[in-house]
Amino acid sequence: MINEKLELPCGVEVKNRFLKSAMTEGLADSDAVANKKHNNLYKKWAYGGVGISVTGNVQIDHRYIERAGNVVIEGEQSNESLAALADWSHAGTQNNTHLWMQLSHAGRQTPFSINKESAAPSVQPLPTLGGILKFGVPKELTHSEILDIVDRFVNAAEIAKQTGFTGVQLHSAHGYLLSEFLSPNVNQRSDQWGGSIENRSRLLLTVIEAIRDKVGNNYPISVKLNSSDFQKGGFTHEESIEVAKILNTSSLDLLEISGGTYENFTALEIDSLNLKKAKTIKPQRSTKVREAYFLKYAEAIKSVLSIPLAVTGGFRSSEGMNDALQSGACDIIGLGRPLCSEPEIINDLISGAKKSATLYENILEFGPWIFGLNSPISMMRSNNKAAQVYWCYRQILKMADGKEVDPKLGLFRAFLDHFRDDAANSKKYKNHWNDLS
C-alpha cells in the first residue's frame, strides 16, 4: 500500500503514499532568500524516497514571519532570488519527487523579537509560552489588508510555479493566520470574515480559488488543516468536518490533517505549555492504529471528503501506515520528525529493510534538573517532546550543511544552541529589513 501510486484530482501522479510534512528549516540568511543549504537538505530528502516533499513555511510578508531564517516571497522577486528558488526546486524534485512550497503568514504568532506588533483577525494576544516564546501584540486586520493578504498568497504561488515547484500548500493549521481566521477564539469579527464557520472559512476558500485562477487546473493545491485546536473555545473537530465539506466545493487537490496550536502543542504530543493553565482537550488515539495521533479524527473527516487526505502525526511503523491506508482512513502518510533523524527511512520502509522508524522520542531525555523550578529550562525538561523539536531543528541544520545527522546529540545542547542562534538571527533579520525601510 505505501508504495502505491496516487493520482490527484488535478491529474498529477504521486509515486508513493508518503508526504514529507512541512518543518521549519531556518536556513535563509537575513535577506530571507533561499540558498544552497535548502538544496542540500531537500535533495537528501528527495533521494530518501518521499513522494511529496513540502517545504517549511515560506512567508508572504517579511513583517510577519514564523522565525528568522524563513524564506520570504513578496512583490516582484530579483533575478537572484528567482534563480535561488529554481535551484531549490531542481534539487528537491530529484528522484521523481514532488516539491510543494508551503505558503504561510504567521499572524499573531509573529515572534516579539521580529516585530513588536503582529496582525490577526481580532485583537486577541498570545500569552508568553513556557517562559520562552513571546509574541507581538496583534492589531486587527482591516478589510483592505485582508484582500492584500489574498494577493500576497497568489503572488507567491505564481512564483512557486514559475520557479519549478510542482505544487503549493496553504498553511491553515497550528495557529498561523489562516487557521486564526477559522478559530472562534481568535476570530471575533462580525463582518464577512467572521462569525459563522462559513464566514470564518471565507479567507481560506478565497485564497484557494484565487490561486487556482492563476496557476491553472493541472497544478496541485493543498491545505494543511487542524483536525481540532484541542483547546476549549477554539476550532473544534466538528468545525473541522464542516470546513472539509466546504473544501469539497473548491478546487483543492489534497487536504493534510494535523492538530494543535502554540497554546496547545498537540502536534508534538504535548498536553500543554500554556503556563496560564488554560483548559485543554486532549486528543484521543485511534483504537485501530494507536501510533497515529489524529487518525480517529481523520476517519470522520474522510467520511465527508471527496478529495485525497493525508494524515501527519505519530506514524512510525510500516504496519501502522499500511493499516491506515487499507482501512480508508487516509490516502497519504505524512512524516515529519522521523525524517530528521533517519532521512532514508522511507526507502527502508518501502523495501522492508526496516519495519519502523526509530522511536527517538522515547529515547531522548533532557538531563538532570539543575535549574530553578520555574525556569524556562525546567519547563522544557518537563516537556521532553517540546525540547525534541529543537533537537530535530539541529539535525536539519546538519543535513543542510552536507553533514550526517547526529543521533547522540543531547536535548540540552540542542535547546541551548537553538535559542542562541535564534536570538542572533532575529537581530540580524531586523537590522537587515530596517536598513531597507
LUMTORLO-238341 format. One record per residue (C-alpha): residue in three letters; residue number from 1; x, y, z; chain. Coordinates in nm, 2 decimals. Layout:
REM residues N
(site "ALA",NUM,(X,Y,Z),"A")
...
REM end
This chain:
REM residues 437
(site "MET",1,(0.00,0.00,0.00),"A")
(site "ILE",2,(0.26,0.26,0.10),"A")
(site "ASN",3,(0.44,0.21,-0.24),"A")
(site "GLU",4,(0.12,0.25,-0.45),"A")
(site "LYS",5,(0.09,0.55,-0.68),"A")
(site "LEU",6,(-0.18,0.81,-0.63),"A")
(site "GLU",7,(-0.35,1.03,-0.89),"A")
(site "LEU",8,(-0.46,1.37,-0.76),"A")
(site "PRO",9,(-0.78,1.54,-0.88),"A")
(site "CYS",10,(-0.57,1.78,-1.09),"A")
(site "GLY",11,(-0.44,1.48,-1.28),"A")
(site "VAL",12,(-0.09,1.48,-1.13),"A")
(site "GLU",13,(0.05,1.14,-1.02),"A")
(site "VAL",14,(0.25,1.08,-0.70),"A")
(site "LYS",15,(0.49,0.79,-0.70),"A")
(site "ASN",16,(0.40,0.66,-0.35),"A")
(site "ARG",17,(0.19,0.73,-0.04),"A")
(site "PHE",18,(0.44,0.93,0.16),"A")
(site "LEU",19,(0.44,1.31,0.22),"A")
(site "LYS",20,(0.72,1.49,0.40),"A")
(site "SER",21,(0.52,1.72,0.61),"A")
(site "ALA",22,(0.64,2.08,0.64),"A")
(site "MET",23,(0.90,2.16,0.90),"A")
(site "THR",24,(1.06,2.50,0.95),"A")
(site "GLU",25,(1.42,2.50,0.83),"A")
(site "GLY",26,(1.55,2.83,0.95),"A")
(site "LEU",27,(1.82,2.82,0.67),"A")
(site "ALA",28,(1.78,3.16,0.50),"A")
(site "ASP",29,(2.01,3.45,0.57),"A")
(site "SER",30,(1.88,3.78,0.69),"A")
(site "ASP",31,(1.77,3.86,0.33),"A")
(site "ALA",32,(1.52,3.57,0.35),"A")
(site "VAL",33,(1.63,3.42,0.02),"A")
(site "ALA",34,(1.67,3.05,-0.05),"A")
(site "ASN",35,(2.03,2.92,-0.07),"A")
(site "LYS",36,(2.25,2.61,-0.12),"A")
(site "LYS",37,(2.15,2.48,0.22),"A")
(site "HIS",38,(1.79,2.43,0.11),"A")
(site "ASN",39,(1.93,2.25,-0.20),"A")
(site "ASN",40,(2.14,2.01,0.01),"A")
(site "LEU",41,(1.85,1.94,0.25),"A")
(site "TYR",42,(1.57,1.88,0.00),"A")
(site "LYS",43,(1.79,1.67,-0.23),"A")
(site "LYS",44,(1.87,1.44,0.06),"A")
(site "TRP",45,(1.50,1.40,0.14),"A")
(site "ALA",46,(1.42,1.35,-0.23),"A")
(site "TYR",47,(1.66,1.06,-0.26),"A")
(site "GLY",48,(1.52,0.93,0.07),"A")
(site "GLY",49,(1.22,0.81,-0.12),"A")
(site "VAL",50,(0.94,1.06,-0.03),"A")
(site "GLY",51,(0.66,1.10,-0.29),"A")
(site "ILE",52,(0.57,1.46,-0.19),"A")
(site "SER",53,(0.81,1.69,-0.01),"A")
(site "VAL",54,(0.65,2.00,0.14),"A")
(site "THR",55,(0.88,2.29,0.23),"A")
(site "GLY",56,(0.90,2.47,0.56),"A")
(site "ASN",57,(0.66,2.77,0.56),"A")
(site "VAL",58,(0.76,3.03,0.30),"A")
(site "GLN",59,(0.63,3.36,0.43),"A")
(site "ILE",60,(0.43,3.61,0.22),"A")
(site "ASP",61,(0.51,3.92,0.43),"A")
(site "HIS",62,(0.85,3.99,0.57),"A")
(site "ARG",63,(0.69,4.18,0.86),"A")
(site "TYR",64,(0.50,3.87,0.99),"A")
(site "ILE",65,(0.72,3.56,0.99),"A")
(site "GLU",66,(0.74,3.25,1.20),"A")
(site "ARG",67,(1.11,3.28,1.28),"A")
(site "ALA",68,(1.43,3.43,1.14),"A")
(site "GLY",69,(1.55,3.20,0.87),"A")
(site "ASN",70,(1.22,3.17,0.69),"A")
(site "VAL",71,(1.22,3.23,0.31),"A")
(site "VAL",72,(1.00,3.52,0.22),"A")
(site "ILE",73,(0.83,3.58,-0.12),"A")
(site "GLU",74,(0.66,3.92,-0.16),"A")
(site "GLY",75,(0.62,4.15,-0.45),"A")
(site "GLU",76,(0.85,4.12,-0.76),"A")
(site "GLN",77,(1.15,3.90,-0.70),"A")
(site "SER",78,(1.50,3.98,-0.80),"A")
(site "ASN",79,(1.68,3.76,-1.06),"A")
(site "GLU",80,(1.90,3.63,-0.79),"A")
(site "SER",81,(1.60,3.53,-0.57),"A")
(site "LEU",82,(1.43,3.36,-0.87),"A")
(site "ALA",83,(1.74,3.17,-0.96),"A")
(site "ALA",84,(1.78,3.05,-0.60),"A")
(site "LEU",85,(1.42,2.93,-0.59),"A")
(site "ALA",86,(1.48,2.75,-0.92),"A")
(site "ASP",87,(1.79,2.58,-0.78),"A")
(site "TRP",88,(1.59,2.47,-0.47),"A")
(site "SER",89,(1.31,2.32,-0.67),"A")
(site "HIS",90,(1.55,2.14,-0.90),"A")
(site "ALA",91,(1.73,1.98,-0.60),"A")
(site "GLY",92,(1.40,1.89,-0.43),"A")
(site "THR",93,(1.24,1.73,-0.74),"A")
(site "GLN",94,(1.51,1.48,-0.80),"A")
(site "ASN",95,(1.42,1.11,-0.80),"A")
(site "ASN",96,(1.07,1.18,-0.93),"A")
(site "THR",97,(0.98,1.37,-0.62),"A")
(site "HIS",98,(0.71,1.64,-0.59),"A")
(site "LEU",99,(0.83,1.95,-0.41),"A")
(site "TRP",100,(0.54,2.17,-0.29),"A")
(site "MET",101,(0.60,2.51,-0.14),"A")
(site "GLN",102,(0.41,2.57,0.18),"A")
(site "LEU",103,(0.28,2.93,0.19),"A")
(site "SER",104,(0.22,3.09,0.52),"A")
(site "HIS",105,(0.15,3.41,0.72),"A")
(site "ALA",106,(0.25,3.39,1.08),"A")
(site "GLY",107,(-0.03,3.62,1.20),"A")
(site "ARG",108,(-0.03,3.67,1.58),"A")
(site "GLN",109,(0.24,3.41,1.61),"A")
(site "THR",110,(0.50,3.65,1.49),"A")
(site "PRO",111,(0.78,3.65,1.74),"A")
(site "PHE",112,(0.82,3.96,1.95),"A")
(site "SER",113,(1.19,3.96,1.86),"A")
(site "ILE",114,(1.09,4.01,1.49),"A")
(site "ASN",115,(0.80,4.25,1.53),"A")
(site "LYS",116,(0.65,4.40,1.84),"A")
(site "GLU",117,(0.32,4.43,1.65),"A")
(site "SER",118,(0.16,4.13,1.49),"A")
(site "ALA",119,(-0.15,4.10,1.27),"A")
(site "ALA",120,(-0.46,3.89,1.34),"A")
(site "PRO",121,(-0.84,3.87,1.27),"A")
(site "SER",122,(-0.90,4.03,1.61),"A")
(site "VAL",123,(-0.71,4.18,1.89),"A")
(site "GLN",124,(-0.65,3.85,2.08),"A")
(site "PRO",125,(-0.29,3.83,2.20),"A")
(site "LEU",126,(-0.10,3.51,2.27),"A")
(site "PRO",127,(0.05,3.46,2.62),"A")
(site "THR",128,(0.42,3.41,2.67),"A")
(site "LEU",129,(0.46,3.03,2.65),"A")
(site "GLY",130,(0.70,2.82,2.85),"A")
(site "GLY",131,(0.87,3.14,2.98),"A")
(site "ILE",132,(1.04,3.14,2.64),"A")
(site "LEU",133,(0.82,3.22,2.34),"A")
(site "LYS",134,(0.69,3.58,2.33),"A")
(site "PHE",135,(0.48,3.72,2.05),"A")
(site "GLY",136,(0.39,4.06,1.91),"A")
(site "VAL",137,(0.07,4.23,2.02),"A")
(site "PRO",138,(-0.18,4.18,1.74),"A")
(site "LYS",139,(-0.37,4.45,1.55),"A")
(site "GLU",140,(-0.70,4.37,1.39),"A")
(site "LEU",141,(-0.67,4.34,1.01),"A")
(site "THR",142,(-0.88,4.57,0.80),"A")
(site "HIS",143,(-1.09,4.45,0.50),"A")
(site "SER",144,(-0.84,4.60,0.26),"A")
(site "GLU",145,(-0.55,4.44,0.44),"A")
(site "ILE",146,(-0.72,4.10,0.42),"A")
(site "LEU",147,(-0.76,4.15,0.04),"A")
(site "ASP",148,(-0.39,4.24,0.02),"A")
(site "ILE",149,(-0.31,3.91,0.20),"A")
(site "VAL",150,(-0.50,3.72,-0.06),"A")
(site "ASP",151,(-0.30,3.89,-0.33),"A")
(site "ARG",152,(0.02,3.81,-0.15),"A")
(site "PHE",153,(-0.06,3.44,-0.14),"A")
(site "VAL",154,(-0.15,3.44,-0.51),"A")
(site "ASN",155,(0.18,3.62,-0.60),"A")
(site "ALA",156,(0.39,3.37,-0.40),"A")
(site "ALA",157,(0.20,3.07,-0.56),"A")
(site "GLU",158,(0.27,3.21,-0.91),"A")
(site "ILE",159,(0.64,3.25,-0.83),"A")
(site "ALA",160,(0.65,2.89,-0.69),"A")
(site "LYS",161,(0.51,2.76,-1.02),"A")
(site "GLN",162,(0.74,2.98,-1.22),"A")
(site "THR",163,(1.05,2.86,-1.05),"A")
(site "GLY",164,(0.97,2.49,-1.07),"A")
(site "PHE",165,(0.79,2.39,-0.75),"A")
(site "THR",166,(0.54,2.12,-0.85),"A")
(site "GLY",167,(0.26,2.24,-0.61),"A")
(site "VAL",168,(0.18,2.46,-0.32),"A")
(site "GLN",169,(0.03,2.41,0.02),"A")
(site "LEU",170,(-0.15,2.67,0.23),"A")
(site "HIS",171,(-0.07,2.65,0.60),"A")
(site "SER",172,(-0.41,2.67,0.77),"A")
(site "ALA",173,(-0.31,2.49,1.09),"A")
(site "HIS",174,(-0.10,2.53,1.41),"A")
(site "GLY",175,(-0.23,2.87,1.49),"A")
(site "TYR",176,(-0.09,3.07,1.19),"A")
(site "LEU",177,(-0.30,3.34,1.02),"A")
(site "LEU",178,(-0.53,3.12,0.80),"A")
(site "SER",179,(-0.61,2.90,1.10),"A")
(site "GLU",180,(-0.66,3.20,1.32),"A")
(site "PHE",181,(-0.95,3.31,1.09),"A")
(site "LEU",182,(-1.10,2.96,1.15),"A")
(site "SER",183,(-1.08,2.98,1.53),"A")
(site "PRO",184,(-1.37,3.14,1.72),"A")
(site "ASN",185,(-1.13,3.21,2.00),"A")
(site "VAL",186,(-0.91,3.43,1.78),"A")
(site "ASN",187,(-1.16,3.55,1.51),"A")
(site "GLN",188,(-1.42,3.76,1.69),"A")
(site "ARG",189,(-1.51,3.97,1.38),"A")
(site "SER",190,(-1.87,4.05,1.29),"A")
(site "ASP",191,(-1.81,4.12,0.92),"A")
(site "GLN",192,(-1.80,3.88,0.62),"A")
(site "TRP",193,(-1.47,3.73,0.75),"A")
(site "GLY",194,(-1.61,3.63,1.10),"A")
(site "GLY",195,(-1.90,3.48,1.28),"A")
(site "SER",196,(-2.03,3.16,1.12),"A")
(site "ILE",197,(-1.80,2.88,1.01),"A")
(site "GLU",198,(-1.88,2.97,0.65),"A")
(site "ASN",199,(-1.76,3.33,0.71),"A")
(site "ARG",200,(-1.45,3.21,0.91),"A")
(site "SER",201,(-1.36,2.98,0.62),"A")
(site "ARG",202,(-1.40,3.26,0.36),"A")
(site "LEU",203,(-1.04,3.37,0.36),"A")
(site "LEU",204,(-0.91,3.02,0.31),"A")
(site "LEU",205,(-1.15,2.95,0.03),"A")
(site "THR",206,(-1.09,3.28,-0.14),"A")
(site "VAL",207,(-0.71,3.22,-0.14),"A")
(site "ILE",208,(-0.76,2.87,-0.29),"A")
(site "GLU",209,(-0.97,2.99,-0.57),"A")
(site "ALA",210,(-0.76,3.30,-0.64),"A")
(site "ILE",211,(-0.45,3.08,-0.67),"A")
(site "ARG",212,(-0.64,2.83,-0.89),"A")
(site "ASP",213,(-0.73,3.11,-1.13),"A")
(site "LYS",214,(-0.36,3.20,-1.17),"A")
(site "VAL",215,(-0.19,2.85,-1.17),"A")
(site "GLY",216,(-0.44,2.67,-1.39),"A")
(site "ASN",217,(-0.63,2.34,-1.35),"A")
(site "ASN",218,(-0.33,2.10,-1.36),"A")
(site "TYR",219,(-0.13,2.24,-1.07),"A")
(site "PRO",220,(-0.16,2.08,-0.72),"A")
(site "ILE",221,(-0.30,2.30,-0.44),"A")
(site "SER",222,(-0.31,2.15,-0.09),"A")
(site "VAL",223,(-0.42,2.28,0.25),"A")
(site "LYS",224,(-0.29,2.18,0.60),"A")
(site "LEU",225,(-0.57,2.19,0.84),"A")
(site "ASN",226,(-0.61,2.13,1.22),"A")
(site "SER",227,(-0.84,1.83,1.30),"A")
(site "SER",228,(-0.90,2.04,1.61),"A")
(site "ASP",229,(-0.72,2.31,1.81),"A")
(site "PHE",230,(-0.77,2.09,2.11),"A")
(site "GLN",231,(-0.85,2.39,2.31),"A")
(site "LYS",232,(-1.17,2.50,2.49),"A")
(site "GLY",233,(-1.35,2.76,2.28),"A")
(site "GLY",234,(-1.12,2.70,1.98),"A")
(site "PHE",235,(-1.16,2.54,1.64),"A")
(site "THR",236,(-1.34,2.21,1.71),"A")
(site "HIS",237,(-1.33,1.88,1.54),"A")
(site "GLU",238,(-1.69,1.93,1.43),"A")
(site "GLU",239,(-1.60,2.26,1.27),"A")
(site "SER",240,(-1.30,2.09,1.10),"A")
(site "ILE",241,(-1.55,1.84,0.94),"A")
(site "GLU",242,(-1.76,2.14,0.83),"A")
(site "VAL",243,(-1.46,2.30,0.67),"A")
(site "ALA",244,(-1.38,1.98,0.49),"A")
(site "LYS",245,(-1.73,1.98,0.35),"A")
(site "ILE",246,(-1.67,2.34,0.23),"A")
(site "LEU",247,(-1.34,2.24,0.08),"A")
(site "ASN",248,(-1.52,1.98,-0.13),"A")
(site "THR",249,(-1.67,2.27,-0.32),"A")
(site "SER",250,(-1.33,2.41,-0.40),"A")
(site "SER",251,(-1.06,2.30,-0.65),"A")
(site "LEU",252,(-0.83,2.16,-0.38),"A")
(site "ASP",253,(-0.62,1.85,-0.46),"A")
(site "LEU",254,(-0.51,1.73,-0.11),"A")
(site "LEU",255,(-0.60,1.80,0.25),"A")
(site "GLU",256,(-0.34,1.73,0.52),"A")
(site "ILE",257,(-0.47,1.69,0.87),"A")
(site "SER",258,(-0.27,1.77,1.18),"A")
(site "GLY",259,(-0.37,1.94,1.51),"A")
(site "GLY",260,(-0.29,2.19,1.78),"A")
(site "THR",261,(-0.16,2.54,1.81),"A")
(site "TYR",262,(0.13,2.71,2.00),"A")
(site "GLU",263,(-0.11,2.73,2.30),"A")
(site "ASN",264,(-0.16,2.36,2.29),"A")
(site "PHE",265,(0.12,2.16,2.13),"A")
(site "THR",266,(-0.09,1.86,2.04),"A")
(site "ALA",267,(0.10,1.83,1.71),"A")
(site "LEU",268,(0.40,1.75,1.93),"A")
(site "GLU",269,(0.21,1.51,2.16),"A")
(site "ILE",270,(0.22,1.76,2.45),"A")
(site "ASP",271,(-0.07,1.83,2.68),"A")
(site "SER",272,(0.01,2.20,2.70),"A")
(site "LEU",273,(0.28,2.46,2.75),"A")
(site "ASN",274,(0.04,2.73,2.84),"A")
(site "LEU",275,(0.15,2.84,3.19),"A")
(site "LYS",276,(-0.18,3.02,3.24),"A")
(site "LYS",277,(-0.33,2.67,3.27),"A")
(site "ALA",278,(-0.60,2.72,3.01),"A")
(site "LYS",279,(-0.83,2.43,2.99),"A")
(site "THR",280,(-0.75,2.20,2.71),"A")
(site "ILE",281,(-0.90,1.90,2.54),"A")
(site "LYS",282,(-0.66,1.61,2.49),"A")
(site "PRO",283,(-0.68,1.42,2.16),"A")
(site "GLN",284,(-0.79,1.06,2.17),"A")
(site "ARG",285,(-0.58,0.80,1.99),"A")
(site "SER",286,(-0.73,0.56,1.74),"A")
(site "THR",287,(-0.81,0.21,1.87),"A")
(site "LYS",288,(-0.72,0.08,1.53),"A")
(site "VAL",289,(-0.38,0.24,1.48),"A")
(site "ARG",290,(-0.26,0.38,1.82),"A")
(site "GLU",291,(0.06,0.53,1.68),"A")
(site "ALA",292,(-0.13,0.78,1.46),"A")
(site "TYR",293,(-0.24,1.07,1.68),"A")
(site "PHE",294,(-0.51,1.21,1.46),"A")
(site "LEU",295,(-0.64,0.90,1.28),"A")
(site "LYS",296,(-0.97,0.89,1.46),"A")
(site "TYR",297,(-1.04,1.25,1.36),"A")
(site "ALA",298,(-0.92,1.18,1.01),"A")
(site "GLU",299,(-1.17,0.89,0.97),"A")
(site "ALA",300,(-1.46,1.13,1.04),"A")
(site "ILE",301,(-1.32,1.39,0.80),"A")
(site "LYS",302,(-1.26,1.13,0.54),"A")
(site "SER",303,(-1.62,1.02,0.55),"A")
(site "VAL",304,(-1.73,1.36,0.42),"A")
(site "LEU",305,(-1.43,1.44,0.20),"A")
(site "SER",306,(-1.42,1.38,-0.18),"A")
(site "ILE",307,(-1.05,1.46,-0.22),"A")
(site "PRO",308,(-0.74,1.27,-0.10),"A")
(site "LEU",309,(-0.65,1.30,0.26),"A")
(site "ALA",310,(-0.30,1.30,0.43),"A")
(site "VAL",311,(-0.26,1.24,0.80),"A")
(site "THR",312,(0.05,1.36,0.98),"A")
(site "GLY",313,(0.14,1.29,1.34),"A")
(site "GLY",314,(0.27,0.98,1.51),"A")
(site "PHE",315,(0.32,0.73,1.23),"A")
(site "ARG",316,(0.63,0.52,1.27),"A")
(site "SER",317,(0.57,0.16,1.16),"A")
(site "SER",318,(0.50,0.03,0.81),"A")
(site "GLU",319,(0.23,-0.19,0.96),"A")
(site "GLY",320,(0.05,0.10,1.11),"A")
(site "MET",321,(0.08,0.30,0.79),"A")
(site "ASN",322,(-0.05,0.02,0.57),"A")
(site "ASP",323,(-0.34,-0.05,0.81),"A")
(site "ALA",324,(-0.44,0.32,0.80),"A")
(site "LEU",325,(-0.43,0.32,0.42),"A")
(site "GLN",326,(-0.61,-0.01,0.38),"A")
(site "SER",327,(-0.88,0.10,0.62),"A")
(site "GLY",328,(-0.95,0.40,0.41),"A")
(site "ALA",329,(-0.89,0.64,0.69),"A")
(site "CYS",330,(-0.64,0.83,0.48),"A")
(site "ASP",331,(-0.47,0.82,0.14),"A")
(site "ILE",332,(-0.13,0.95,0.22),"A")
(site "ILE",333,(0.10,0.91,0.52),"A")
(site "GLY",334,(0.27,1.23,0.65),"A")
(site "LEU",335,(0.60,1.21,0.82),"A")
(site "GLY",336,(0.80,1.49,0.99),"A")
(site "ARG",337,(1.04,1.42,1.28),"A")
(site "PRO",338,(1.14,1.07,1.16),"A")
(site "LEU",339,(1.29,1.23,0.85),"A")
(site "CYS",340,(1.51,1.45,1.07),"A")
(site "SER",341,(1.69,1.16,1.23),"A")
(site "GLU",342,(1.66,0.90,0.95),"A")
(site "PRO",343,(1.63,1.08,0.61),"A")
(site "GLU",344,(1.64,0.74,0.43),"A")
(site "ILE",345,(1.36,0.58,0.64),"A")
(site "ILE",346,(1.10,0.59,0.36),"A")
(site "ASN",347,(1.33,0.38,0.13),"A")
(site "ASP",348,(1.39,0.14,0.41),"A")
(site "LEU",349,(1.01,0.11,0.49),"A")
(site "ILE",350,(0.92,0.05,0.13),"A")
(site "SER",351,(1.20,-0.21,0.07),"A")
(site "GLY",352,(1.13,-0.38,0.40),"A")
(site "ALA",353,(1.48,-0.32,0.53),"A")
(site "LYS",354,(1.32,-0.16,0.84),"A")
(site "LYS",355,(0.97,-0.22,0.98),"A")
(site "SER",356,(0.96,0.11,1.18),"A")
(site "ALA",357,(1.13,0.44,1.22),"A")
(site "THR",358,(1.35,0.46,1.53),"A")
(site "LEU",359,(1.15,0.60,1.83),"A")
(site "TYR",360,(1.40,0.86,1.93),"A")
(site "GLU",361,(1.12,1.04,2.11),"A")
(site "ASN",362,(1.12,0.75,2.36),"A")
(site "ILE",363,(1.50,0.76,2.40),"A")
(site "LEU",364,(1.59,1.12,2.43),"A")
(site "GLU",365,(1.60,1.27,2.78),"A")
(site "PHE",366,(1.66,1.63,2.87),"A")
(site "GLY",367,(1.91,1.57,3.15),"A")
(site "PRO",368,(1.93,1.65,3.52),"A")
(site "TRP",369,(1.71,1.90,3.69),"A")
(site "ILE",370,(1.97,2.16,3.78),"A")
(site "PHE",371,(1.77,2.48,3.73),"A")
(site "GLY",372,(1.50,2.66,3.93),"A")
(site "LEU",373,(1.16,2.50,3.93),"A")
(site "ASN",374,(1.00,2.79,3.73),"A")
(site "SER",375,(1.29,2.85,3.49),"A")
(site "PRO",376,(1.24,2.80,3.12),"A")
(site "ILE",377,(1.50,2.52,3.12),"A")
(site "SER",378,(1.30,2.33,3.38),"A")
(site "MET",379,(0.98,2.39,3.18),"A")
(site "MET",380,(1.14,2.24,2.88),"A")
(site "ARG",381,(1.27,1.95,3.08),"A")
(site "SER",382,(0.92,1.87,3.20),"A")
(site "ASN",383,(0.81,1.86,2.83),"A")
(site "ASN",384,(1.07,1.65,2.66),"A")
(site "LYS",385,(0.86,1.64,2.34),"A")
(site "ALA",386,(0.89,2.01,2.31),"A")
(site "ALA",387,(1.27,2.00,2.35),"A")
(site "GLN",388,(1.28,1.73,2.09),"A")
(site "VAL",389,(1.15,1.97,1.83),"A")
(site "TYR",390,(1.47,2.18,1.88),"A")
(site "TRP",391,(1.67,1.86,1.85),"A")
(site "CYS",392,(1.51,1.80,1.51),"A")
(site "TYR",393,(1.59,2.15,1.41),"A")
(site "ARG",394,(1.96,2.09,1.48),"A")
(site "GLN",395,(1.95,1.77,1.27),"A")
(site "ILE",396,(1.80,1.97,0.98),"A")
(site "LEU",397,(2.09,2.22,1.00),"A")
(site "LYS",398,(2.34,1.93,0.99),"A")
(site "MET",399,(2.19,1.79,0.67),"A")
(site "ALA",400,(2.17,2.13,0.52),"A")
(site "ASP",401,(2.54,2.17,0.57),"A")
(site "GLY",402,(2.60,1.84,0.39),"A")
(site "LYS",403,(2.68,1.65,0.72),"A")
(site "GLU",404,(2.53,1.33,0.86),"A")
(site "VAL",405,(2.27,1.35,1.14),"A")
(site "ASP",406,(2.40,1.31,1.50),"A")
(site "PRO",407,(2.17,1.08,1.69),"A")
(site "LYS",408,(2.38,1.12,2.00),"A")
(site "LEU",409,(2.32,1.50,2.02),"A")
(site "GLY",410,(2.17,1.59,2.36),"A")
(site "LEU",411,(1.85,1.77,2.41),"A")
(site "PHE",412,(2.01,2.02,2.64),"A")
(site "ARG",413,(2.27,2.11,2.39),"A")
(site "ALA",414,(2.01,2.13,2.11),"A")
(site "PHE",415,(1.79,2.35,2.32),"A")
(site "LEU",416,(2.07,2.60,2.41),"A")
(site "ASP",417,(2.21,2.61,2.06),"A")
(site "HIS",418,(1.87,2.67,1.90),"A")
(site "PHE",419,(1.78,2.97,2.12),"A")
(site "ARG",420,(2.13,3.12,2.10),"A")
(site "ASP",421,(2.11,3.11,1.72),"A")
(site "ASP",422,(1.75,3.22,1.70),"A")
(site "ALA",423,(1.83,3.53,1.90),"A")
(site "ALA",424,(2.13,3.62,1.69),"A")
(site "ASN",425,(1.94,3.55,1.36),"A")
(site "SER",426,(1.64,3.76,1.47),"A")
(site "LYS",427,(1.86,4.06,1.54),"A")
(site "LYS",428,(2.03,4.03,1.20),"A")
(site "TYR",429,(1.69,3.99,1.03),"A")
(site "LYS",430,(1.55,4.30,1.20),"A")
(site "ASN",431,(1.86,4.51,1.12),"A")
(site "HIS",432,(1.85,4.40,0.75),"A")
(site "TRP",433,(1.49,4.49,0.69),"A")
(site "ASN",434,(1.51,4.81,0.90),"A")
(site "ASP",435,(1.80,4.92,0.68),"A")
(site "LEU",436,(1.59,4.86,0.37),"A")
(site "SER",437,(1.29,5.06,0.50),"A")
REM end
